[in-house]
């Protein structure tokens, strides 16, 4: 009898120690210190209107026929061609995998070939390509484009996301304790859950996938310019609607500092040195904001908005409570708010439930007595993938745009994210271009781009609402 009590006592002690360690690991990695220059805010630079540009990719329908306008990838290839000293790229999705029954322009291969040509032209140029493990299905297999770059001595860096905070602490506590020490293997035997065309995945890769973390940035920087985008140069994402902003010179130094911070989580590599040349001052103000500083910038502008101001959101995912409450507050103060959202019902050929945008839209309309106006992107199955806020204050306009969806995962220092903040007078060309873009989509000028709110409004079933509430509570979600 005594022996039995001793055994139970040992198991009880083991359970207490294990749970104590689990809680410590879980809490530390929710609040762990961020690497230097993560959650970064640059100084505000003043540039002339000719040194800043707006680009977009967009699918529309005219006279019953679908058409596609592409600007972002064309400009990306031009930037690579124009570079003379260095190129630093950071892209979340970059591969040629897609649905078997569909064909897409080979944008990943085109950019790879452009980088290889630049390397052949200038063997001593610093070319650094930073990316996410999602492309290799979390180290389950090689990526042909990356292998070609490596053979040409281009630095390819897969971000080490263990250096960042965990958005899903209940799962991540176990993941960090039990699974992160497993070795990587290219001998997968489980069907690939990301794409049919990619090789099989390993058990460890699925465990990493479930941790739901990503280097979500989409940037390219050379000694001449910086392009910050919502677009992934990923074949299956080619036709998605996206936006991008380019600033000549002003943000290059800040971008190098920010990108080195992400690369250093994986390994220390030499980054190019750059000295900002003297540049003509202008009346457009630009600023680099990353990770949590994006949320702070968005929050500040929403809190400053009121009667007489216009708030426009072009957004793929909308779920962050800071943003939601900021929109409600601005609506109460009389701001004119218009949201253009993706329906979140399709992802690379797979049907989705409409989370989070459909319930978020319903909540916003209900809580503001329909003062928040909403339209949906009409061109499914293509995604409406921008992450852009445009606020037309009475005296000036502000744009915040880049890689960050307005979700907790993207704004609370979990994912590496990069946005650009632009501040200028209403009559500046960059503001007029964005204003025209928003009105074109909202009013379907020249083509069908958006649907009215009622077309995709739906009463959430008890089951869907339960799942949504459970995901919000446990953070076990991609948003």
Secondary structure, DSSP 4 states (H G I P E B T S, - for coil): -HHHHHHHHHHHHHHHHHHHHHHHHHHHHHHPPPPTTSS-BPPPEEE-GGGEEEEEEEEEEETTEEEEE--HHHHHHHHHHH-SSEEEEEES-------TT-----HHHHHHHHHHHHHHH-TT-EEEEEE-GGGGTTTTS--HHHHHHHHTT-EEEE--GGGS--S-HHHHHHHHHHTTTSPP-S---BPPSS-SSSPPB-HHHHHHHTT---B--EEEEESSEEEEES----GGGTTSBEEEEEEESTTHHHHHHHHHHHHTTT---PPPP--PPP----SEEEEEEETHHHHHHHHHHHHH--TT-EEEEEES-B--HHHHHHHHHHHHTT-EEEEEE----EETTEE---TTHHHHHHHHHHHTTT-EEEEEE-STTS-B--EEEEEE-SS-EEEEEES--BSHHHHSSSSB-EEEEEEE-TTSHHHHHHHHHHHHHHHT-SSB-EEEGGGT--PPPHHHHHHHHHHHHHT-S--
